[in-house]
Structures are given as structure tokens and as C-alpha cells.
Amino acid sequence: MGHATTNIRNALAHYRRAVLTNKLVEWVAWVGGGLCLAFLLALLMETVFFPSILWRRLIQLAICAAALLAVGWGMWQLLRPSSPSSWALEIERDAGVAFDNTLVSAVDFMGDDSVERFGFSRELVDACIDQAASRLGAVRVTTLVPWHRSKRALAVASILLVVAGVFFLRDRQASLHLVRLYLQWSPKPEATGAVRFQIDPGDIKVVEGSAVRIRVACHGRTGERPVLLKRVSRRVPEVVTLDDTGNGIFQVEFI
């Protein structure tokens, strides 16, 4: 009987480790895929859609909320309490072997030397444990774990990773887009090496056909000459290069 008890405990331990591994892989895959999706949304906001500041913040808050929910869900799945009896019940349900509740009963009785107090015969309990161990020996418990869920999550995450990698390699400014997203929430953007721009004349109204001169003063290190994005209505923005007048001052004139 001692050998049968050891076999049952080892099988339950293997099953539990497989279940935790499956959940951990699935969780990591979904979180990784979510990060890739957030990166793609960030690139789209910076290069295609150009939403307003309000919509940009709402989208970012939604992404952060989804990330927190995903982390919380994953931690709950990994840390929620369970018992050997629940593992035995899952094995009986999914094994396809007629345990006839012997495995659950054996797990409940294992280690209990006072079964006689509840009206059970010690010999019958030992026979139940031996029968459960015998039937459990014909089952590969690790195959009962729903590995298809983690495989599906890995497939989705891999596709998103490839797509995000293609966008990152094709867009030289991709890293700058991510930096800009971070600086929007940073309390001290200058501490990150950000460049501060002073733009004159600011918001103005002009008569149609009048010339407008825009002057940009850059404070900080600039690796490249700054550019403006000129957008009319909802058309695709036009990149406008500013003229360097020296001392970090750039300007352009629209007529």
C-alpha cells in the first residue's frame, strides 16, 4: 500500500507541475503578444491615425488597464488555491479511464489512520488505494493538460512579434515613437535627455494667403535637423524641413 500511495502522490505532483507550466507559458505568451500589439498601436498612432491628445491618452489608459488585468488574471491562475483532491478529480474527468471515484477516494484517505472512526474498513481503503494506483499507472497525466491553449497563445504571440519586428525594422523612427510615448507621461522629460522646443509665434490666426514664419528654438542635444508635419484637414501630413539659422534656431516660412 505504501508503494501505491507514493505512486499516486508522484503522479499528482507531475500533473500539478504540468498544469502550472501550461498556465505560465500561456500567460507569458499573452502578455508578450499584448506588448507587441501595444507597440503596433503606438506606431499607428504616431504614423497613420494621429489621434487627438485626448484620444491618445484614452487609448494609452485602455492599454495600461488591459495590461494590469492580464497580469492580475495570470497571477490568479498561478496562485489560486487548489488541493490534491481537485487534481484527482480533474484526472478522473479527463483520463478516459473508469476510475469509479477510486482516485478521489484514495487521495482523501491517504495518510488518514483513523478511517475506522468513520465506519470504513482499513482493508477496503487499502484496496481502493491499490486499485486507484493501478489504474493511474496506465495514464500519462501530463497528456491530460490542455496544452493546445498555450500553443495557441504562443502562435498568436509569435505572429504579433513578427509583425512588430517588421514594422520596427522598416521604420527608423520606431524607437523615437516609443520614447515620445514615454515622455508624455514622464514627470521630468528633461532627465531622459529630451529636447525642449520653443515654437514662435504659437497659435495664431492669419488671413488666407498671408505668409507665416515659424521659428523653432531647440534646447538640448539634437541629433538631426527637426522637421514639421504640415497637415491640411485629415490628409496625409507633409514633412517640412526647417532651415538652420545657427545656435539651435530653425525656421520656415509658409506663403
C-alpha positions in Angstrom: 0.0 0.0 0.0 2.9 2.3 0.7 4.2 1.9 -2.8 0.7 2.7 -4.2 0.5 5.8 -2.1 3.9 7.0 -3.4 2.9 6.4 -7.0 -0.3 8.4 -6.6 1.4 11.3 -4.9 4.1 11.4 -7.6 1.5 11.3 -10.4 -0.4 14.2 -8.8 2.8 16.2 -8.4 3.7 15.7 -12.1 0.2 16.7 -13.1 0.3 19.8 -11.0 3.7 20.9 -12.4 2.4 20.4 -15.9 -0.7 22.4 -15.2 1.3 25.3 -13.8 3.8 25.2 -16.7 1.0 25.3 -19.2 -0.6 28.3 -17.4 2.7 30.1 -17.1 3.5 29.6 -20.8 0.1 30.7 -21.8 0.2 33.8 -19.6 3.7 34.9 -20.8 2.6 34.4 -24.4 -0.5 36.5 -24.0 1.4 39.2 -22.1 4.2 39.2 -24.8 1.6 39.3 -27.6 -0.2 42.2 -25.8 3.1 44.2 -25.6 3.7 43.6 -29.3 0.1 44.8 -30.0 0.6 47.9 -27.9 3.7 48.6 -29.8 1.9 48.3 -33.1 -0.9 50.6 -31.8 1.7 53.1 -30.7 3.3 53.1 -34.2 -0.1 53.5 -35.9 -1.0 56.5 -33.6 2.4 58.1 -34.5 2.5 57.4 -38.2 -1.1 56.8 -39.6 -4.0 58.0 -37.5 -2.6 60.9 -35.5 -5.4 61.0 -32.9 -6.0 64.0 -30.7 -4.3 64.2 -27.3 -7.5 63.2 -25.5 -8.0 60.1 -27.7 -4.3 59.3 -27.4 -4.4 59.4 -23.6 -7.6 57.3 -23.6 -6.1 54.6 -25.8 -2.9 54.5 -23.6 -5.0 54.3 -20.5 -7.0 51.4 -22.0 -3.8 49.6 -22.9 -2.5 50.1 -19.3 -5.8 48.8 -17.9 -5.7 45.8 -20.2 -2.1 45.1 -19.1 -3.0 45.3 -15.4 -5.9 42.9 -15.9 -3.8 40.5 -17.8 -1.1 40.5 -15.1 -3.8 40.1 -12.4 -5.5 37.2 -14.3 -2.2 35.4 -14.7 -1.2 35.8 -11.1 -4.6 34.5 -10.0 -4.4 31.5 -12.3 -0.9 30.6 -11.0 -1.5 31.3 -7.3 -5.2 30.4 -6.8 -5.5 27.7 -4.1 -6.1 24.1 -5.1 -5.9 20.7 -3.5 -4.8 17.1 -4.4 -8.5 16.2 -4.3 -9.2 18.7 -7.1 -6.3 17.4 -9.1 -7.5 13.8 -8.7 -11.0 14.9 -9.8 -9.6 16.6 -13.0 -7.6 13.4 -13.8 -10.6 11.2 -13.3 -12.7 13.5 -15.5 -10.2 13.8 -18.4 -8.3 10.5 -18.3 -10.9 8.3 -20.1 -10.3 5.6 -17.6 -13.0 4.2 -15.5 -11.7 5.2 -12.0 -15.2 5.0 -10.5 -14.2 7.7 -8.0 -11.4 5.4 -6.6 -8.7 8.0 -7.2 -10.5 10.9 -5.4 -11.4 8.5 -2.5 -7.8 7.2 -2.4 -6.5 10.8 -2.2 -8.9 11.6 0.6 -8.0 8.5 2.6 -4.2 8.7 2.1 -2.4 9.5 5.3 -5.5 9.2 7.4 -5.0 6.5 10.0 -8.4 7.0 11.6 -10.7 5.8 8.8 -12.2 3.2 11.1 -13.8 6.0 13.1 -15.9 6.9 10.1 -17.1 3.3 9.6 -14.6 2.4 6.8 -12.7 -0.8 6.8 -8.9 -0.4 6.7 -8.7 -3.3 4.2 -11.3 -1.8 1.9 -9.4 1.6 2.0 -6.1 -0.1 1.2 -7.8 -2.0 -1.7 -9.2 1.3 -3.0 -5.8 3.0 -3.0 -4.2 0.0 -4.7 -6.9 -0.1 -7.4 -6.6 3.7 -8.0 -2.8 3.4 -8.2 -3.1 0.5 -10.7 -5.4 2.4 -13.0 -3.5 5.6 -12.6 -0.3 3.8 -13.8 -1.9 3.3 -17.2 -2.4 7.1 -17.6 0.2 9.7 -18.7 -1.1 12.5 -16.6 0.9 15.2 -18.5 -1.1 14.4 -21.6 -4.3 15.5 -19.8 -3.2 19.1 -19.6 -4.8 21.3 -22.3 -1.5 22.2 -24.0 -3.4 23.5 -27.0 -4.2 26.7 -25.1 -0.6 27.6 -24.5 0.3 26.6 -28.1 -2.5 28.8 -29.5 -1.3 31.7 -27.3 2.3 31.1 -28.5 1.2 31.1 -32.1 -0.7 34.4 -31.8 2.2 36.0 -29.8 4.7 34.8 -32.5 2.7 36.4 -35.3 2.4 39.7 -33.4 6.1 39.6 -32.7 7.0 39.0 -36.3 4.7 41.9 -37.4 6.0 44.2 -34.8 9.6 43.3 -35.7 8.9 44.0 -39.4 7.5 47.4 -38.5 10.4 48.2 -36.2 13.0 47.3 -38.8 11.2 49.2 -41.6 10.6 52.3 -39.6 13.9 54.0 -38.5 11.9 56.3 -36.1 10.2 53.4 -34.3 12.4 53.8 -31.2 11.7 57.5 -31.2 7.9 56.8 -31.3 8.2 54.7 -28.1 10.4 57.4 -26.5 7.7 60.0 -27.2 5.0 57.8 -25.7 7.1 57.5 -22.5 7.9 61.3 -22.4 4.2 62.1 -22.5 3.8 60.5 -19.0 7.3 61.3 -17.6 7.2 64.0 -14.8 10.7 65.1 -15.8 11.2 64.6 -19.5 14.5 66.6 -19.4 16.0 64.0 -17.2 15.7 61.5 -20.1 17.7 63.6 -22.5 14.7 65.0 -24.2 15.0 68.1 -26.4 12.8 71.1 -25.5 11.4 73.1 -28.4 10.3 76.7 -28.1 8.0 77.5 -31.0 7.0 81.0 -32.1 4.6 82.5 -32.8 2.4 79.7 -31.3 -1.3 79.6 -32.0 -2.3 82.4 -34.4 -5.0 83.3 -36.9 -4.0 84.6 -40.3 -5.8 85.8 -43.4 -5.8 83.3 -46.2 -2.8 83.8 -48.5 -0.7 85.6 -45.8 2.8 84.5 -45.1 3.5 82.7 -41.8 7.0 82.4 -40.4 7.6 79.7 -37.8 10.6 79.9 -35.6 11.8 76.9 -33.5 14.5 77.1 -30.8 15.9 73.8 -29.7 17.3 73.5 -26.1 19.3 70.3 -25.6 21.1 67.8 -27.8 19.7 67.4 -31.3 21.0 64.6 -33.5 19.2 65.6 -36.6 17.6 68.7 -38.0 14.0 69.0 -36.8 11.1 68.8 -39.2 7.5 69.9 -39.1 4.5 67.8 -40.1 2.1 70.0 -42.2 -1.4 68.6 -42.3 -4.4 70.1 -44.1 -7.7 68.7 -42.8 -7.3 64.9 -42.5 -4.9 64.5 -45.4 -1.6 62.7 -45.0 0.9 65.0 -43.3 3.6 66.7 -45.4 7.1 66.6 -44.0 8.6 70.1 -44.0 12.3 70.6 -43.3 13.3 73.7 -41.3 16.2 76.0 -42.3 19.1 76.1 -39.8 20.0 79.7 -38.9 22.6 78.7 -36.2 22.7 78.4 -32.4 19.9 75.9 -32.4 17.5 78.2 -34.1 15.5 76.8 -37.1 12.8 78.5 -39.1 10.5 78.0 -42.1 8.1 80.3 -43.9 4.8 79.3 -45.4 3.3 81.5 -48.1 
